[in-house]
Amino acid sequence: MKIALASPPFPASLADGLLWLEKLVKDAAVENAAIICFPESYLPGYPGMGYQPEDRTPETLQHALEKVCDIAASNNIAIIIPMDWYEDGKLLNLAFVISEEGKILGSQTKNQLDPTEDNLWVAGTERKVFEVKGVKFGITICHEGFRYPESVRWAAQQDAKIVFFPHFVGSNTAGVELKEWCARENPYYEKAVMLRAMENTIYVGSSNYSSRYPESASTLVGPDGSCIVHGAYGQAGVVVAEIDPARATGLLAKRFKQALYY
């Protein structure tokens, strides 16, 4: 099964985000990807970056989700679209999973917020496993996957073959230009993605923005911890690669002696 990882620029607006989403979805579909993952809080755009209030209403977000469903169906590709989303009056950070027919299969909330995010979102409480074309997968969003490896291990224990890792690390205004994937001097994020794959014997596919100073590249790591493909730093686009679900045994995750720690 081919999977695609999107590296869009920060959207200038909700409409701009949808334009980039459709472009990158089409690019992935041309390469016969079965599913594409976008970065954290991609629609309507990460909070606090100057977006218009009218782009962030429940009604506007609902309309945007319906548009993404239409794009999925038109291109016959499943989409993981991270969004800000209102539920019972509370704002959640979550990722919807949309099938290649344009049907919403469910969503995964961000359950472990960074301390700086407590004033942005309400943490979710559930973990789920999804399935597209017979391949099971999980989703962990940014901070919770980088610092709470249990979020990935849980999915691997439920026989997920890959965990998608939408996140946002980097800046358009200040930072260091990275040159080499997983270099010693790089921030730890790429190393964490590699470890989440190794310690669970599954694939991990991460998706980050193509900012001016990204702190990680969108990356697919195999069950042995090897980098299969990664995007170019600061360059908008998609990377597409094939995974072999048979290689993702989840062996190490399933050998975890959970009773010793809980």
C-alpha positions in Angstrom: 0.0 0.0 0.0 1.3 3.4 -0.9 1.0 6.2 1.7 1.6 10.0 1.2 2.8 12.5 3.7 2.0 16.2 3.0 4.3 19.1 3.7 2.2 22.2 3.0 3.1 25.8 3.8 1.3 27.5 6.6 -2.1 28.4 5.1 -2.7 32.1 4.7 -6.4 31.5 5.4 -8.9 28.6 5.5 -9.5 29.0 1.8 -5.8 28.9 1.1 -5.5 25.8 3.2 -8.2 24.1 1.2 -6.5 25.1 -2.1 -3.1 23.6 -1.0 -4.9 20.5 0.4 -6.6 19.8 -3.0 -3.3 20.4 -4.9 -1.3 18.0 -2.6 -4.1 15.4 -2.6 -4.0 15.4 -6.4 -0.2 15.0 -6.4 -0.5 12.0 -4.1 -3.4 10.5 -6.1 -1.3 10.7 -9.3 1.3 8.5 -7.6 -1.4 6.0 -6.6 -1.2 6.7 -2.8 -4.1 5.1 -0.9 -4.0 7.7 1.9 -2.4 11.1 2.6 -1.8 12.7 6.0 -1.6 16.5 6.7 0.1 18.3 9.6 -1.4 19.2 13.0 -4.2 21.8 13.1 -3.9 22.3 9.3 -7.5 23.5 9.0 -8.2 26.3 9.8 -4.5 26.9 10.6 -2.6 26.6 13.9 -4.1 29.0 16.5 -2.4 32.3 17.3 -1.1 33.0 13.8 -3.3 35.9 12.9 -6.2 34.0 11.2 -9.6 35.7 10.8 -12.2 34.8 13.4 -14.8 34.0 10.7 -12.4 31.1 9.5 -12.8 29.5 12.9 -16.5 29.2 13.6 -18.2 25.8 13.9 -20.2 26.4 10.8 -17.2 27.4 8.7 -15.2 24.4 9.9 -18.1 22.0 9.1 -18.2 23.4 5.6 -14.4 22.9 5.2 -14.7 19.3 6.4 -17.4 18.7 3.8 -15.1 20.1 1.1 -12.3 17.8 2.2 -14.8 14.9 1.9 -15.6 15.9 -1.7 -11.8 16.2 -2.5 -11.3 12.6 -1.1 -14.1 11.2 -3.2 -13.1 13.1 -6.4 -9.5 11.8 -6.2 -10.3 8.3 -4.8 -7.9 8.7 -1.9 -8.3 8.6 1.9 -7.3 11.7 3.8 -6.2 12.3 7.4 -7.0 16.0 8.0 -6.1 17.5 11.3 -8.5 20.3 12.4 -9.6 22.4 15.3 -13.1 21.2 16.1 -15.9 22.2 18.4 -17.7 19.5 20.4 -20.2 20.3 23.1 -18.8 23.9 23.1 -15.2 22.8 23.6 -12.4 23.2 21.1 -10.5 20.0 20.4 -7.4 19.4 18.4 -8.1 16.3 16.3 -7.6 14.5 13.1 -10.5 13.3 10.9 -10.1 10.2 8.8 -12.0 10.3 5.5 -12.3 7.3 3.2 -11.6 7.3 -0.5 -15.4 7.4 -1.0 -15.5 10.7 1.0 -17.1 9.2 4.1 -15.9 10.2 7.6 -14.6 7.1 9.3 -14.0 8.8 12.7 -11.5 11.1 14.4 -8.6 10.9 16.8 -8.2 13.6 19.4 -5.0 15.0 20.8 -5.2 13.6 24.4 -1.8 14.9 25.7 -1.5 18.6 25.3 1.7 20.5 25.7 1.6 22.8 28.7 1.6 25.8 26.4 -1.6 24.5 24.7 -3.8 24.3 27.8 -5.3 27.7 26.9 -5.9 26.6 23.2 -7.7 23.3 23.3 -9.4 20.8 25.6 -7.6 17.5 25.7 -9.4 14.4 24.3 -9.9 11.2 26.2 -10.1 8.3 23.7 -7.8 6.4 21.4 -8.9 4.7 18.2 -7.6 2.5 15.4 -8.8 3.0 11.8 -8.6 0.9 8.7 -8.2 1.7 5.0 -7.9 -0.9 2.3 -7.4 -3.6 4.9 -4.5 -1.9 6.7 -5.0 -0.8 10.3 -3.5 2.4 11.5 -3.4 4.8 14.4 -2.8 8.5 14.8 -0.9 10.4 17.4 -0.7 14.2 17.3 2.6 16.1 17.9 3.5 16.5 21.6 1.7 13.3 22.7 3.7 11.1 20.3 7.0 12.9 20.9 6.8 12.7 24.7 4.2 10.0 25.4 5.3 6.9 23.5 2.4 5.0 25.0 0.1 6.7 22.5 2.0 4.9 19.7 2.4 1.6 21.6 -1.3 1.3 22.2 -2.1 1.4 18.5 0.7 -1.1 17.8 -0.8 -3.4 20.4 -4.2 -3.2 18.5 -2.4 -4.4 15.4 -1.9 -1.1 13.7 0.7 -1.5 10.9 1.4 2.3 10.8 0.9 5.2 13.1 0.5 8.6 11.4 2.1 11.5 13.3 0.7 14.9 12.2 2.7 17.7 14.0 3.9 21.3 13.9 7.5 22.1 14.8 9.3 25.1 13.3 8.8 28.7 12.3 8.7 31.1 9.4 10.5 33.9 11.3 13.4 32.4 13.2 15.4 29.2 13.6 18.1 27.1 12.1 18.1 25.7 8.5 18.4 21.9 8.8 20.6 20.2 6.2 20.6 16.5 7.0 17.8 14.3 8.2 18.3 13.1 11.8 21.7 14.8 12.1 23.1 14.9 15.6 22.6 18.7 15.9 19.0 18.6 14.8 16.1 18.9 17.2 15.1 15.6 18.6 11.8 15.2 16.7 13.1 13.1 13.9 14.9 10.8 16.3 11.7 10.4 18.3 9.8 9.3 15.1 12.6 6.8 14.5 12.3 5.4 18.0 8.5 5.2 18.0 8.9 2.9 14.9 11.7 0.8 16.3 10.3 0.3 19.8 7.0 -1.0 18.4 8.1 -2.7 15.2 5.7 -0.8 13.0 5.8 2.0 10.4 5.5 5.6 11.5 4.7 8.4 9.0 5.1 12.0 10.2 3.8 15.1 8.5 5.1 18.6 9.3 4.6 22.0 7.7 7.1 23.3 5.1 8.0 26.4 7.1 11.1 28.6 6.5 12.8 26.9 9.5 11.2 23.5 10.0 12.5 21.5 12.9 11.7 18.1 11.3 11.0 16.8 7.8 7.9 14.8 6.9 9.2 11.3 7.2 8.3 7.6 6.8 10.3 5.3 9.0 10.2 1.5 8.7 9.7 -1.1 11.5 13.5 -1.5 11.8 14.0 2.2 12.4 15.3 3.0 8.9 14.2 6.1 7.1 12.4 5.0 3.9 11.7 8.5 2.6 11.6 12.1 3.9 10.7 15.5 2.4 13.0 18.3 1.7 13.3 20.9 4.4 11.3 24.0 3.7 9.9 22.7 0.4 6.1 22.3 0.0 5.0 19.0 -1.5 4.3 15.3 -0.8 6.5 12.3 -0.3 5.0 8.9 -1.4 6.3 5.5 -0.5 5.1 1.9 -0.3 4.7 0.0 3.0 4.6 -3.7 3.4 2.1 -4.4 6.3 3.6 -7.9 6.8 6.8 -6.2 8.0 4.9 -4.3 10.7 4.5 -7.2 13.2 4.2 -5.1 16.3 6.4 -7.7 18.0 8.1 -5.4 20.5 4.9 -3.6 21.4 3.0 -6.8 22.0 5.8 -8.2 24.2 5.5 -5.2 26.5 4.7 -6.5 30.1 2.0 -3.9 30.8 1.0 -5.4 34.1 4.4 -4.5 35.6 3.7 -0.8 35.1 0.0 -0.2 35.4 
